[in-house]
Amino acid sequence: MGSNNTATAVSAKSAAEEDYSRIERAIGFLRANYGDQPELGDLAAHIGLSESYTQRLFSRWAGISPKRFVQFLTVEHAKRQMAQTADLLGLSLDAGLSGPGRLHDLFVNMEAMSPGEFRRAAAGMVIRYGIGKTPFGHALIASTARGICHMSFVDPQEKEVSAAALRQSWPEAWLEEDAAGSAALLTRVFTPQPEDGARLSLWVSGTNFQIKVWRALLQVPFAGLLSYGQLAGLLGRPGAARAVGSAVARNRVAYLIPCHRVLRSSGEFGVYHWGAIRKAAICGWEAANAHADQT
């Protein structure tokens, strides 16, 4: 029975990975035409599939229908979620506790250094990297004995370009491609938290303020949302929304340091280093999964 369940889970994950390119096009269409309340037939025609397959595609990837999914992408939903998340985080931080958790939350330890310390520590270090599939397209992940040091969403056709850029970032380290190990690590990143509570470790470099912002982001729960201003307020710097935005943009560990959960105060998703539609897809997918956990 256990092996059958595992095979089913792997099959479902593989299907979700292959679905993403179509899902991305579908989300772009839904966001652009939300005001016109497009029907399922309009969406199906846009992505070149039948209505029934489009419905199954979305349900397989997100667990809900396209109509329900797009409700998680509205400004109204974002504003409600930002208010709720800020309240929850404010209470937990005041009490000296970690942020509120959910089934899908990952336990992440982050070791951070100044840029100079980081470069010296990385000299001669082995960094293993590879590109694998995720629910949001392909991603490049790199890790050392001290933890994950890089993760970015990439176009698989630009694998060599992405690898070359990674090498330029680590000129004194030894980079080794490890496709199997990287694929296993990505699977772990996008799998619900195991019962044993095993933690993922990050090893990053930044200024003191950037590190403070990234640590705060690790407290934002799965499917939680905050504005840049709210995040600045929680850090005790209510007038530093612009500086917070700059620190968020400097994050180079996608998803694990969840900069995708920070929106404009208007409730708009805004920019994202790895694409605005991907940001909406991640936030909607998290909301759908959190909704499923609650129901």
ABEGO torsion letter per residue (X at the ends): XAAAAAAAAAAAAAAAAAAAAAAAAAAAAAAAAAAAGBBAAAAAAAAGBBAAAAAAAAAAAAGBBAAAAAAAABAAAAAAAAAAAAAAAAAAAAAGBBBBBBAABBBBBBBBBBAAAAAAAABGBBBBBBBBBBAAEBBBBBBBAAEBABBBBBBAAAAAAAAAAAAAABAABBBBBBAAAAAAAAAAAABBBBAAGBBBBBBBBBBAAAAAAAAAAAABBBGBBBBAAAAAAAAGBAAAAAAAAAAAAABABBGABBAAABBBAAGBAEBBAAEAAAAAAAAAAAAAAAAAAAX
